[in-house]
Amino acid sequence: MKQFITITFLLIALASQAQKEKGQAYVNAYKDIAINEMIRSGVPASITLAQGILESQYGESDLCKQSNNHFGIKCKEDWTGDKVYHDDDARHECFRSYASAADSYKDHSDFLKSRQHYAFLFQLEPTDYVGWAKGLKKAGYATEKDYTQRLLQLINDYNLNQYTLAALQQKQNPGQNLAANTGDEIVKDTVLGELVIPMSSKRLKTATTVDTDDKEEEEKPATTSEIATIAKEKSIYPDSVFTINHTKVVFAKEGTSLLSIANKYDIILSRLLDFNDMEEMDILNADKLIFLEKKLKKGSTDFHVVKPHETLYDICQIEGVRLESIMEYNSLKKDAHPGVGSKIYLRAMAPKAGSSTGDTATTGHTAQ
């Protein structure tokens, strides 16, 4: 009996992992389209991707595979394009057919923008994915009772709000090739945390924009004050509560009283300090991400690649992972200085030097 239970749990775990990988593969395939559509239309990339995953069954539904319809949009009276027929709420219903996935994504945006009963959604902040998810259900996009919850689960499971933030940043900086947790080399600001902050100084270029002639100048470190000044100018964090790694967080500006934040959100100050791995203090001396809940022990990705000027504390706030966990996974002390380009593991112990992976969490690290 015990063996049967063990095998059952193993099969469930394998199925869950396989589904998670399918979801991540879908996100990787269509995140850029979702970001571009948000810039064009205003539909949050997080919502678009979550709906795409849900409606297309991770891109594997017959409707998606046969006609590139990722969002289950039916023909309606105004549709003049290609059509296919599938059983849905009724038999042999008419659905829109597209030449490409990009066409489907564009039509999804236009569909929401052109319907009056969705107009109220565009009054919401694009980072308010909870409001958007509830609004879509309220406006009748889908009939499933748990449609809102399923969208929110997908957004949290795959950290989809990062693509909304990336779209907002790219809209502010047109022409810049920005990325959001995609493996592309980007600059992550040490003051603001996870949001990509393109630096006007050549000393903080992304890897894709550094050329040979500028290499020597690019390697010169920018000062903390320079980073902070540029970060303030470029900040696009929402004023309201949002999430990083499934944990509630707010963006607080320099000079803000932590006690005022604690009182506003009904949190004991000592607990707020604990949530943020901070020593006793009140007035913030720099712009910071302030978590309103205990951060998780594991990150949403396997590791974090260290960018210039990042400390262990910066990384724990950027990724929404407890500092003590990061120290444990990487066998590092609190005052360790991770080397630029090295990997800080966020979910499990770092591979040991000489292991088959060839990577170690402490490559390039020096202790102060």
C-alpha positions in Angstrom: 0.0 0.0 0.0 2.8 2.4 0.9 4.5 1.7 -2.4 1.3 2.4 -4.3 0.9 5.7 -2.5 4.5 6.6 -3.2 4.2 5.8 -6.9 0.9 7.8 -7.0 2.6 10.9 -5.4 5.5 10.5 -7.8 3.3 10.4 -10.8 1.4 13.5 -9.6 4.6 15.4 -9.1 5.9 14.4 -12.5 2.6 15.5 -14.1 2.7 18.8 -12.3 6.3 19.5 -13.3 5.5 18.6 -17.0 2.6 21.1 -16.9 4.7 23.8 -15.4 7.3 23.3 -18.1 4.6 23.5 -20.8 3.4 26.8 -19.3 6.9 28.2 -19.2 7.5 27.2 -22.8 4.3 29.0 -23.8 5.3 32.1 -21.9 8.8 32.0 -23.5 7.3 31.7 -26.9 4.7 34.5 -26.7 5.9 37.0 -24.1 7.4 39.4 -26.6 4.2 39.5 -28.6 2.3 40.2 -25.3 4.7 43.0 -24.4 4.3 44.6 -27.8 0.6 44.3 -27.7 0.5 46.0 -24.3 2.5 48.9 -25.7 0.2 49.1 -28.7 -3.2 48.6 -27.0 -2.8 48.9 -23.2 -4.0 45.4 -22.4 -1.6 44.2 -19.6 0.9 41.6 -20.8 0.2 39.5 -17.7 -3.5 39.2 -18.5 -2.8 38.5 -22.2 -0.4 35.7 -21.4 -2.6 34.2 -18.6 -5.6 34.2 -20.9 -3.5 32.7 -23.7 -2.3 29.8 -21.5 -5.8 29.2 -20.2 -7.8 29.5 -23.4 -5.4 27.6 -25.6 -4.6 24.9 -23.0 -0.9 25.8 -23.1 -1.1 26.1 -26.8 -2.2 22.5 -27.3 -6.0 22.9 -27.9 -7.3 21.9 -31.3 -8.6 25.4 -31.9 -5.1 26.8 -31.3 -3.2 24.2 -33.3 -5.5 24.3 -36.3 -6.4 28.0 -36.5 -3.9 29.9 -34.3 -6.8 31.0 -32.1 -5.2 31.4 -28.7 -8.1 33.2 -26.9 -11.2 31.3 -27.9 -12.7 34.3 -29.6 -15.9 33.4 -31.6 -16.8 34.9 -34.9 -19.4 37.4 -33.8 -21.4 39.4 -36.3 -18.5 41.8 -37.2 -15.9 39.2 -38.1 -15.0 39.0 -41.8 -11.9 36.9 -41.6 -11.4 33.1 -41.9 -13.6 30.8 -39.8 -13.4 27.4 -38.2 -16.1 25.4 -36.4 -15.8 23.6 -33.1 -18.1 22.4 -30.4 -18.1 24.7 -27.3 -21.2 26.0 -25.4 -23.1 24.7 -28.4 -22.3 22.3 -31.2 -20.5 23.5 -34.3 -19.9 27.1 -33.2 -18.0 29.5 -35.4 -14.6 30.6 -34.2 -12.1 33.1 -35.7 -9.1 31.6 -37.6 -5.8 33.4 -37.9 -2.7 33.2 -40.2 -0.4 33.4 -37.2 -0.3 33.6 -33.4 0.7 37.3 -33.6 -2.6 37.9 -35.5 -4.5 36.2 -32.8 -2.8 38.3 -30.1 -3.5 41.5 -32.0 -7.2 40.6 -32.5 -7.5 39.8 -28.8 -6.3 43.3 -27.9 -8.6 44.9 -30.5 -11.5 42.8 -29.4 -11.2 44.1 -25.8 -10.6 47.7 -27.0 -13.6 47.7 -29.3 -16.2 46.3 -27.0 -18.0 48.9 -24.8 -18.5 46.4 -21.9 -14.7 46.0 -21.5 -14.1 49.8 -21.6 -14.0 50.1 -17.8 -11.0 47.8 -17.7 -8.8 50.4 -19.4 -9.5 52.8 -16.5 -7.5 50.4 -14.2 -3.8 50.5 -13.7 -2.1 47.9 -16.0 -0.3 46.5 -13.0 -3.7 45.8 -11.3 -4.0 42.3 -12.7 -6.4 41.3 -9.9 -8.8 44.1 -11.1 -8.4 43.0 -14.7 -9.0 39.4 -14.0 -12.1 40.1 -12.0 -13.3 42.6 -14.6 -13.0 40.1 -17.5 -15.2 37.6 -15.6 -17.7 40.4 -14.7 -17.8 41.6 -18.3 -18.6 38.0 -19.5 -15.5 37.0 -21.3 -15.9 33.5 -20.0 -18.6 31.5 -18.3 -16.5 29.4 -15.9 -17.2 30.3 -12.3 -13.5 30.1 -11.3 -12.2 32.0 -14.4 -10.8 34.8 -12.2 -9.0 32.5 -9.8 -7.5 30.5 -12.7 -6.1 33.6 -14.3 -4.6 34.8 -11.0 -3.1 31.4 -10.4 -1.3 31.5 -13.7 -0.1 35.0 -13.2 1.4 34.1 -9.9 2.7 30.7 -10.9 4.7 32.2 -13.9 5.4 35.6 -12.4 3.6 37.2 -15.5 3.4 40.7 -14.0 7.1 41.1 -14.8 6.1 41.3 -18.5 3.7 44.1 -17.7 6.4 46.0 -16.0 8.8 45.4 -18.9 6.2 46.8 -21.3 5.7 49.9 -19.2 9.4 50.4 -19.1 9.9 49.9 -22.8 7.0 52.3 -23.5 8.9 54.9 -21.5 12.1 54.1 -23.4 11.1 53.4 -27.0 13.8 51.7 -29.1 15.5 50.1 -26.1 15.7 46.3 -26.3 14.5 45.5 -22.8 14.0 42.0 -21.3 12.1 40.6 -18.3 13.6 37.5 -16.7 14.3 35.9 -20.1 18.0 35.2 -19.8 18.9 38.2 -21.8 21.5 40.4 -20.3 19.8 43.5 -18.7 20.7 45.9 -16.0 18.8 45.5 -12.8 18.9 48.5 -10.6 20.3 48.0 -7.1 18.0 50.6 -5.5 14.7 49.7 -7.1 15.0 45.9 -7.4 13.7 43.8 -10.2 12.5 46.4 -12.6 14.9 47.0 -15.6 16.3 50.5 -15.4 18.1 51.5 -18.6 21.0 53.7 -17.6 21.8 56.8 -19.7 25.5 56.5 -18.6 27.6 54.3 -20.8 29.1 52.9 -17.7 25.9 50.8 -17.2 25.1 49.5 -20.7 23.4 46.2 -21.3 25.5 43.4 -22.8 23.6 43.8 -26.1 24.6 47.4 -26.5 28.2 47.4 -25.4 30.6 47.6 -28.3 34.4 47.1 -28.3 35.3 50.8 -28.4 33.2 51.5 -25.2 34.4 48.4 -23.3 37.0 50.2 -21.1 34.6 53.0 -20.2 31.7 50.5 -19.6 33.6 48.7 -16.9 34.0 51.8 -14.8 31.6 51.5 -11.8 28.8 54.0 -11.5 28.4 55.6 -8.0 25.4 54.8 -5.8 24.2 58.4 -6.0 24.3 58.2 -9.8 22.2 55.0 -9.8 19.8 56.4 -7.3 19.3 59.6 -9.2 18.6 57.8 -12.5 16.4 55.2 -10.7 14.2 58.0 -9.3 13.7 59.5 -12.7 12.9 56.2 -14.4 10.8 54.5 -11.7 7.5 53.0 -12.9 6.6 50.9 -9.9 2.9 51.3 -9.2 1.8 53.3 -6.2 -0.4 50.5 -5.0 0.5 47.0 -3.6 1.9 44.5 -6.2 3.7 41.2 -5.9 7.1 39.8 -6.4 7.5 36.0 -6.1 3.9 35.7 -4.9 4.6 38.1 -2.0 3.0 41.5 -1.5 5.3 44.5 -1.8 5.2 48.3 -2.1 7.7 50.7 -3.6 8.7 53.3 -1.0 10.7 56.4 -1.8 13.7 57.9 0.1 12.6 59.7 3.2 9.5 57.6 3.8 8.9 56.5 7.4 8.8 52.7 7.8 6.5 53.2 10.8 4.0 55.0 8.5 4.1 52.0 6.2 3.6 49.7 9.1 0.7 51.7 10.4 -0.9 52.0 6.9 -0.9 48.2 6.4 -1.6 47.3 10.0 1.8 45.6 10.5 4.0 45.7 13.6 7.2 47.7 12.8 9.4 44.9 14.1 7.7 42.4 11.8 8.0 44.8 8.8 11.7 45.0 9.5 11.9 41.2 9.7 10.0 40.8 6.4 12.6 42.9 4.7 15.8 41.6 6.4 16.4 45.1 7.8 18.1 46.3 11.0 16.2 48.7 13.2 15.5 51.9 11.4 12.7 54.2 10.5 13.4 56.8 7.7 14.5 55.2 4.4 17.8 56.6 3.1 17.1 55.4 -0.5 14.2 54.2 -2.6 13.4 50.6 -1.7 11.1 47.7 -2.2 9.3 47.0 1.1 7.7 43.6 1.5 4.4 43.5 3.5 4.6 39.7 4.0 7.4 37.2 4.8 9.3 36.5 1.7 9.4 32.9 0.4 12.3 30.6 1.0 12.5 29.7 -2.7 12.6 32.0 -5.7 10.5 31.8 -8.9 13.6 30.9 -10.9 16.5 28.6 -10.2 19.2 31.3 -10.0 19.9 35.0 -10.3 22.8 36.3 -12.5 24.6 39.0 -10.6 24.6 42.5 -12.3 27.0 45.3 -11.5 26.7 46.9 -8.0 24.3 44.2 -6.7 24.7 43.0 -3.1 23.2 39.9 -1.5 20.6 42.2 0.1 19.7 43.7 -3.3 19.2 40.2 -4.7 17.0 39.0 -1.9 14.7 42.1 -2.5 14.8 41.8 -6.3 13.9 38.2 -6.2 11.6 38.2 -3.2 13.6 35.5 -1.4 14.7 35.5 2.3 18.2 36.6 2.8 18.9 33.6 5.1 17.8 31.2 2.4 20.1 32.8 -0.2 23.0 32.6 2.2 22.3 29.0 2.9 21.9 27.9 -0.7 25.1 29.6 -1.8 27.2 29.0 1.4 27.8 32.7 1.7 28.0 35.1 4.6 25.9 38.2 4.9 28.7 40.6 3.9 29.8 38.5 0.9 30.1 40.4 -2.4 29.0 38.3 -5.3 31.0 38.7 -8.5 29.3 40.2 -11.5 28.1 37.5 -13.8 28.1 34.8 -11.1 25.0 32.8 -10.3 23.2 33.1 -7.0 21.0 30.1 -6.5 17.4 30.7 -5.3 15.8 27.3 -4.9 18.4 24.8 -3.9 22.0 24.4 -2.9 24.5 25.7 -5.4 26.5 23.0 -7.3 29.9 22.4 -5.8 33.0 23.5 -7.7 34.1 20.8 -10.2 30.6 19.4 -10.5 29.2 18.3 -13.9 27.2 21.5 -14.3 30.4 23.6 -14.5 28.7 26.4 -12.5 29.2 27.4 -8.9 27.3 30.0 -7.0 30.5 31.4 -5.6 32.3 32.0 -8.9 33.7 35.5 -8.7 32.7 36.0 -5.1 35.0 37.8 -2.6 34.4 38.3 1.1 34.8 41.8 2.5 
